Amino acid sequence: MNKKRIFEILGDESDNDLISKYFNIFILILIVLNVLLVILGTVESLSNQYSNFFYNFELFSVVIFSIEYILRIWSCTILEKYQHPFYGRIKFILSPLSLIDLFAILPFYLPFIVNLDLRGLRVLRLFRMFRLFKMGRYLESLQIIGYVFKSKKEQIILTGITIFLLLLFSSSLLYVVENEAQPEKFSSIPQSMCWGTAALTTVGYGDIYPITPIGRILGSIIAIMGIGIFAMPAGILASGFSESIKKVDKLKKIKTLEKAIEIANNLNQIDNQTLKDDIYQLLETMVEIDGRVDENESNLLSKVKVIFSEQKEV
């Protein structure tokens, strides 16, 4: 099996590549089982009773993930941006998805390299949860989430700065107003920020609250403002998801049109006229697009119709 075929199997699955599809399903199931066992491993009774099973499954998973990781590094030079045999692979290793793959197996190997105490081992074991992020390579929905955060990062950062400034301002006000009345609860601005966080998120723990008239008025205003402020990132993300889903649907339509063109170009090779008519009708259904279409879709649609008319005349 050559490097290109290895890369195809490990890469995004195509509709016709069953090996790639089954491999991706296998890795997804292995990731889910790993996360489940990490969770169950924190239950002391289960950890003691099934320790051998947990260790053997961990060993099996690490072997699979390690082989996958090595093969990805070996075959990445197929892509033009990673073509250089050394620097290309370094660039690939430092890419976000490759780092996630590395962090997924690193907790198993580190104890053999570095001496860790019991607490360090427990923290390291929790890092196995990084395997959950490997699912982003295989699930389109998780890829959309990543794209949304990337495309809306400026708005999200701006909203975060706004929330922080409001938190700082409200905490400072309450410190000035409430410090004299409750010196033990509003002893400093950082301590007042604990109340400010609870107020802005409308959680309200109840252990810290203003008791002066001005403090209560300010607290009510800040709590109401918190509802609107924290709705801002929700609106930004909702808008991002809507745009991303539309973009994915658009790409799917274009791929469908390109596939229809490929099939239509080969219609003249079919001798059976009945079969040819059936395929023609199926292609007409494939290229139906509801609503408005952009320039690319319109051009592809026109091309399909021209090929259809030519093939039908034949």
HELIX and SHEET records of a PDB file:
HELIX    1   1 LYS A    3  LEU A   10  1                                   8    
HELIX    2   2 LEU A   18  LEU A   40  1                                  23    
HELIX    3   3 GLU A   44  GLN A   49  1                                   6    
HELIX    4   4 SER A   51  SER A   75  1                                  25    
HELIX    5   5 CYS A   76  ILE A   78  5                                   3    
HELIX    6   6 GLU A   80  TYR A   82  5                                   3    
HELIX    7   7 TYR A   87  ILE A   93  1                                   7    
HELIX    8   8 PRO A   96  ILE A  113  1                                  18    
HELIX    9   9 LEU A  118  LEU A  126  1                                   9    
HELIX   10  10 PHE A  127  ARG A  137  5                                  11    
HELIX   11  11 GLU A  140  SER A  151  1                                  12    
HELIX   12  12 LYS A  153  GLU A  178  1                                  26    
HELIX   13  13 ILE A  189  LEU A  200  1                                  12    
HELIX   14  14 PRO A  213  ILE A  229  1                                  17    
HELIX   15  15 ALA A  231  ASN A  265  1                                  35    
HELIX   16  16 LEU A  267  GLN A  269  5                                   3    
HELIX   17  17 GLN A  273  MET A  286  1                                  14    
HELIX   18  18 GLU A  295  GLU A  313  1                                  19    
END                                                                             
